[in-house]
């Protein structure tokens, strides 16, 4: 729509009413301006148009063209000034002057006058341009929304992140790990976009450094990145690279130990011959959101998504549809670590006229809710894009050229997020995996399963150089947590996160035991109803891990043990514990584990691991475990 009246439109749309000047000097300057404007030499063009107006203060055509030039340069206050003079300089007014004047007023925050001129345009316009008519209606909705929203501002105090993060260059697109300890962002240096990284030490950000020469390149632009919550994967946009499939493509790199691996193009399933950019990866790594102008969309730029299959392949991208996308543009999607809340920018939903930031949540039926504008003054008549939210949901991070206090063209800021705009609560488990005897760091598979959905929320390997992991877990469910490494018994943990206030992070050290006689594992994700011994469905995940262990190491024999607390009759507890141990035994046999390798026994209350005088202790004593009895 903004293409309607960029340059030289005055010769067509306004030619009937806006005439050339009768003053020779004014017309000569106007004609000279055209020579520069055709070459996009704006400063000289503006200078000659100003001279034309000095010679003829009623030169409507020159005012219109100055408005067009300033609007092209996004200097909306100057565009508004010149369009206003075009209106007052002659009796005959072509109706579309009211439209461009109103748009310039809207995009400089003058909503009352913008609304008045939009209504004038509606009243006077007799053309049939449906796009123009639709945009006018949309702008009127924006005016009404903005006038109301400005009357009820929300608390908003953006804080510059300081000179260790920001520079005299453009710094933007911040991305934060779930623990809030690592920040990766884009910086323009010598006209080239590269990634920089900063980490926190003693709660202070350290001076940002280039990320990696395996990702940053001297000849191509890298930007618009998304990092996984653990900081081990970076998805980003690379443009015009030799292995590119379109103008801009999406790439991924994995951190291997302490070094980043080679950036890999995600291939033709994700990337097209069109513009594919601004990726955002979900916390579980299974859904990629991105922006594209490929065919099949609703507007110019739409948000799409693709899912990762069990085979490790991306599915054909699906447009998010009219619940998110509009006939206009959507940009910079950010899916929060809760996996439910999507933040994005749009100039199609009701807002302040330009791109505003909105959020939408995935409902229980899998659909996105109607997007909600973050409100004023987070959103204004300026273009607001590129918001990311900390995993704890407390702060937003964005880039801006806020006047008074910045270090360069664009700086990175953070602010407290309004309560209504906060995502759903999450927590994370952060740890390191070692050999129990030697303390050696281990390469291990960490698997976390949501026991309500039976879906993995984390499934990745630690490296032998670092042994560390970080996984996000949304509040409101229960999770099985298992760590396994070649030559070791797996480790079993259980996280009960059904309470909304239980969002404190977990810091743990996982010590794995080598396979040897006497090593044992408490199976913390084997479940029974009270006083019953039928295995509950949530037990299947861990039972399958035990099955896989026994199939992988066929020389191992185990004893399956059942244990109870000391409440009730001792004989009945012993019988219950034996029946529960037998239930696990039967499951393994049904899954083709040789019964000669298995025994089971119920110990009742005779082998407590904790104090039976507290509920917490009794809960620890009610357990199923196994011990290696033969290799």
N, C-alpha and C positions, 0 to 999 in steps of 0.2 A: 504493500500500500504506500509506503514512503517513496516508492519509485515514481509516483504519479507526477510530482512537481519538483524535480530535482534541478535540472538546468534547461534553459531555453524553453520551458513549458509556457512561459509568458508569450512566446510567439504563436502558440497554438490556442491554449485555453483562454487566454486573456486578450487575444488580439482584437476582438470585437469592441472592447471597451477601453483597454489600456493602449493608448496610441503613442507613437514616437513623439519626441519633443519637437516643438516648433523653434526652439532655441538652438542655433547651430552648434555652439560650444558644448552644450549638454549632449546633443546627439553624437557629436564626434567622440566625446569621452565614453559614451555608452558603446559605440561601435568598437572603440579600442579595447574596452573591457572584454568583448566577445572573443577577441584573438587570444587573450590569456586564459579565459575560462575554458575554451575548447582544449587547451593543453593542461588543464587542471592546475594552473598557476594561480591559486586563489588570492594570495595577498595582492598581486598586481591587479587582478580583476576587481577586487573590492576597492582598491585605491581609485581606479578610474570610474567605477560606479559612484563612489562618494563625490568625485569631482563633477560628475554629471548632475547629481542632486544639488550640489552647491550652485551650479549654473541655472538649474530649473527646479526649485523646491516643490513643484507640483508634478514632477516626472514620475507618474505612477508605475510605469513599466520598470524603471530603475529600482524603485523601492521593492517591487515584487521580486526582481531578480536578486537583489541583495538578501531578501528574506530566504530565497531558495538556496543561495550559497551558504548562508549561516546555518540553515537547517541541515544542509548536507554535512557541514562541519560540526553538527550537534551543538552549536552555540545557540541554544533556543532563546535565551533572553534577547540577543541581538536580532534573531529571526523575528521574534514577537514585535520588537520595536519597529522594524522595517515594514512588516505586514500591516501593523496598525497605521503607519503613515501612508501606506498604499490605500487603505480604506478611507482615510481622511483627506487624501490629496485630490480626489475626483468625485463627482456626483454619481457616476456610473460604476457600480461594483459588480464584478463577475462573482457568482456565488461561491466558487471554490476558494476565493481568497479567505472567506470566513472559515473554511475547513482548515487551511494551512495555518491561519492565525490561531485557531482554536487548538490545533495540535501543538503548536509552539508554546502556547500558554499552558496546556496540560503538562507538557514535558519540562516546564520550568516551575511547576507547582502553583500556577495561578488558576485554580480549579473553578472558581465562581465565574470568571470571565470566559474561561474555556467552555463551560456549559452554555453560557449565553450565546456565544458565537456558533457553537454546534447546533443549537436550536435555530439560529438564524439561517445556517446552511441548510438544515432540513426543510425549513420553510421556503427557501428560495431556489433550491436545486431542482431542476427539471430533467436532469440527465437520467441515464439508465444503468450506470456503473454499479453493479450489485456489490462488488467488493468495497467500494467507497461508501455505499449506503450502510453495509454491515459494520464497517469500521466506525462509522459515526455513531451507530447505536452502541457499539462496544465502548467507545470513548465516553459516551453519556453515562453509562453504568460506572465507569471508572471515576468520573467526576463525583457522582453521588456517593460512591464508596469512600473516596478520599476525603470529601468534605466532612463526612460523619466520623471517619477514623481519626482524623487530626484532632477532633474535639476530645478524644479519649486516648491520649498517648500512653504507651506502656513504658516502664522503667528500662532505660537503655543507656549503658555507660561503657562504650568501647574503649579498650585499653591497648595501646601499642605494645607489641611484644619485644620492643627494644632493639638496640643496635647489634646485638649478637645474632639476631634473626634477620632483621631488616637492613637494607643497604641503600646506597644512593641509586641503585637500579630498581627495576620492577620486581617485586617479590609477591607471589600470589599462589593460589591453589594449595593451601595448607592441608596436610593429611597427618593424622595423629594415631599412634598405636593405642591399644585398649588400656594399657597401664599409664598412659599420659607421659611416658618418658622419652619418646622419640617423635620428632617432627620432621617430615619430608615435605619440601615445597619446591615450586618452580621459580627460577630467577633468570632474568634476561641479562646476559653479559656479552658485550661486543656484538649486540644484535642477535645473539643465539640463545635459545631457551635450553636450560639445563636444570637438573635436580640438585638440590642442596639438602643436607641433613644436619640436624642439631639434636643433641641428647641432653637430658637433665642430670646434673650432679649436685647433690645437696640442695635439691629443689631450685636450682638455677640453670637456665638454658646456657649451653656452651656455644661458642662461636661456630656458626654454620660452616660446613665444609662441602665441597663437591661430593656427590653420592658415590659414583664409580665410573671409571672410564670404560667399563663394559656396557654401561647404559647411556651415559652422556657421550655425545659425539661432537666433533668440531664443526661439522658441515651440515648437520640437520637439527631440527627443533624437537625437543622432548618436553612434554608438558601434560597438564590435565590428568594427574595421576591419582590412583587409589591404592592404598596399601592394606594388606590383610591385618587383622587386629594384633597378630603377633609380630608384624613387621618383617615377615619372611618372604612375602610375595609383593611385587609391585606391578600393577596394571597401569599402562600409560598410553598416551597418544604420541605416535611418531608420524611425521609428515614428509612426503616426497623422498622416502628412503628407497634404496635400490631394490629391496625385497617387498616394497609396498604394493598393494593391490588397487589402491585408490589414492585420492589426494591426501587423506590422512587415514591411518590404520591404528588398530589397538594391538599392543604388544604386552608380553609378560616376562618378568625375570624372577628367578627364585634365589634367595640368599643361600649360599652353600657354605656352611660354617660361618666364617667371618667375612667372606667375599661374595659379591653378587655374581650370578651366572649371566651368560650371554642372553640378550633380549631376543625373544622369539615372537614372530608374527603369529597371531592366533588363527590365521588361515581364512579360507574362503567362506567357511560357515558363519563366522562373525564379521569379517571384513568384506567389503564390496568395492565396486568401482567408484562408489560415491564417497561421501564424507562420513567417516565413522570415528567417533571421538568421545572424550569425557567419560571413561569407564568408572563404574563403582561396583566393587565386589562385595557380596554379602559375607557376613562373619563366618559362616560355615563353608565358604568357598564354592558353593554350589549354584549361585545365581549371579550373573553378570548383567548389570544395567548399563546402558550407554546411549549416546545420542547419534542419530543418523538422519540424513536427508534422502535416504534410498526410497525408491517407489513403494507404494503400499501404505504410506503414512497418512496422517490426518492433516498435518500442517506442513510448514517448510522444514522445520527440524523437530523431530519427535523423539521420545524416550522409548527404547526397545529393551527387551531382556532375552537372555538365553540361559538355559540350565545345563549343568554338567551331569552327564549320565554316569552310571556305575562303571562304565567302560572307559571313563575319562575323556569323553568327547562332548563337545558343545552342541546343543540342539539348535535347529534353525531359529533365528531370532523372531520373537513375537512382539508386535506393537502393543504398548500398554493400553491403547484404546482411549475412548472419549472420557473415561473417568479421570485420566491424567492429561492426555494430549488434546490440543485445541487446533482450530484452523490456523493458528499463528505459530509461535516458536516456543519450545520447551528446551531448557538447557541444564547443565551441571547437576545431574541427579546425584544424590548421596543417600544410600541405604544404610540406616543406622545398624549398630551391632545387635539391636533387638530383633532384626530380621523382619520387622513389621512397619517401621516408620520411614517413609521416603520424603526427603527434602529435595526441592528442585526449584528452578527459576522458570518463570513464564510471563509472557506479555499477553496471554490469551484469557486467563482467568481475571475476575474483577480485582482491580488493584489501583495503583497510583499512576498508571499510564504507560510506564516503561516496564522493564523486566522486574518483577517482584519475586520474593522467596515465599514458597508455600510448603505445606507439609500435608501428607495424606497417610492414613494407616490401612494396612491390609486387615480386613474384617475376618470374622470366623468363617465366612463362606468363600474366602480367598479373593474377594474383590477389594479394590481400593475405595476408600471413602472419599467424599467430595473434598477437594483440596481446600485448605484454610490458609488465608493470608497471615503472615506473621505479625502484621500490623505496623503502625507508625510509632516511633521513627526508625525501626529496623528497616522497613521499606519506605522509600520516598519517591519523588519524581525522577531520581537518578536510576541508573541501571544497577540492580543488586543481583549478584550471581555468586556462585562458588562457595556456598556455606557448607561447612562440615561440623559435626557435633561430637563432643567427647563421649566416650563409651559410658561414663557415669551420667550423661544427660544434663550436666550442669552448665556447660559452656558451649558457645558457638565460636567458630573460627572462620575468618573471612579476610579478604583483601580490599583495601579502599585507599583513596587519596584524600582522606579527611583533612580538611584545612587546619593548619596550626598544630604542629607536633610530629609530623611525619619525617622520615629520613630520605625518602625518594619519591619516585613517580607513584608507585603503589606499595603500600606497606601491609603487613599482616597484623590483624587485631584479634582480640578475643573479648567476649562479653558474657554476662550471666544470661542464660536462656530463660525467657518467661515460663512460668509454670505450665500454662496451657500448651506450650509448644514443645514441652519435654517429651522425649521418647519413652517407651516402656522400660522399666528397670532391668538392668543386667548386672551380672558380676563376672569375674573371670578367675581362672585358676592358673597360676604361674608357678613353674617349678623347674627342677633339673633332675636328670636321671643318672644314677651312678651304680657301679658295682658295690654291693654292700661290704665286701671284704677289703677291696683295694681302694675304693673311692674313685676309680677310673670313670671318666665320663663315657656315656654309652650312646650309640645310635639305637634308637628304640621307636617303635610305633605307639603313638598315643591315640587312643580311640575313646571318644565320648559320645554316648547315645542318649537321646531324649527318650526316656522310658514311656512317656505318654504317646509319642508319635512313632517310636521305634526308628527314628531317623538320626543319622549322625550329625552332630553339631561341630565336631572336630575329628579329623582323621589325617594325621600327618606324622612325619618322622623327625625326630631330633637328629642333630648331627653329632658325630663323635668328637668334633672340635669344641662344641659348646654344650651339648647335652640338654639344652633348654627348650622350653615350650611355653606357650601362652594360649589359652583357649577361653572364648567367651561363652557364657551360659545365661540365657534369658531367665529372669525370675518367673516362677509360676509353674515349674515342673520338677521332676526328679531325673537324675542323670546317673548312668553307670559310667565308670571311669576305669579304663584298663590300659596298662602299659606292658608291652612285651618286647623282648629282644632275643635274638638267636642265642641259644645255649643257656637261657635263664627261664625261671618260672615267671609267669606274668604277675603283675600287681593289680589288685582289685580295690577300688574305692567307690563310695556312693555319696552323692550330693543331693540333699533334700532341700529344694529351693522353692517351696510352695508359698512362702510368706514374702510379701512385697517388701518388707523392711530388711530382709536377709540379703543385703547386697554388698557385704564386706568381701573384698577379694581374698582368695585363698593363696597362701604362699607355702609350697610343699617341696620336700625332697623325697624322691622316689628311689629307694634302695632295692635293687633286684638281686635275688638269690640265684646262684648257679644251680644247675640241675644236679642234685646229689641226694643220697639217702638222708632222710630226716628233714629236708626242706619242706615247708608247708605254706599254704596260701589260704587265707580266709576269704571265702566267696561272698563278698558284701552285696552282691546283686542277685542272690537266690532268695526268693520270696514265697512265704506261705501265709495263709490266713491264720489268725490266732487259734491255737490248739488243733490245727489241721495240718495235713502233710501232702496235700495236692499242690504241685508246683503251679505258681501263678504265671501268667503269660509274660510278665516283665522279666522272668528268670531266663528266658530263652537266649538272650544276648550273651550272658556270661556262660551259660551251659555250652553254647556253641564254641566259645573260646576254649573252654576246657576240652571239648571234643577235638578241636583242631590241634591243641597241644599234644594230646595223646596219639593222634594220627601222625603227627610230625615226628615224634620221638617214640618209636614203637618198642623201644627197650625199657620203657618206664612202666612200673606198676605202682598203683596208689591205693591208699585207704581213704575212703570217704567217711567223714566224721560228722555226726550231728551232736549239737550241744544246746542246753537250755539254761535258764536262770534257776534260782532255788525256790521260786514260788510254786505252791502246789505239792502234790505227793511225789516223792522221789521216784517210785516205780513207774508212775504214769509219765513223768518227765523222761525217764530212760526209754520207755516205749515210743513216745512221740519223737524223740531225737533219732531213734533207730529207723522209724518209718520215714522220716525226712531224709536221712542218709540213703535209705533204700530207693527213694524216689529219684534221687540224682543217679544212683547206680543203674536203675532201670532205664533212665533216659540215655545214658551212655551206651548201654547194651543195644537199645533200639536204634542207636546211630552207629552201629557196627564197630563198637569197641569190644575186643575179646574179653569175655568175662573172667578169663584166667588172670587178667592184669588188674582186676578190680576186687576190692573187698569193701565192706561197709560196716560201720558200728555206731551205735548210739551211746554216748557217754553221759547223757542226762546233764545233771548239775555238778558232776564230779570234777570237771576241769575248767573252772572259771578263769577268765582272762582279766576280770576286773571285779570291783567291789559290788556285791549284790545288794548293798544297802541303799543304793541310789538307782533311780530309773535309768539314768545314762549308763551306769555300770551294768545293770541287768540287760539293757539292750545290746551291749557289746558281748555279753555272755550267750545271748540267743543267736547262734551262728551255725553256718555250715562251712566246713573247710576240708581240705584234703592234704595228705602227707605222702611224700615219695617213700615207699617201703622197699623198693628194689630197682636196681638199674643193671 
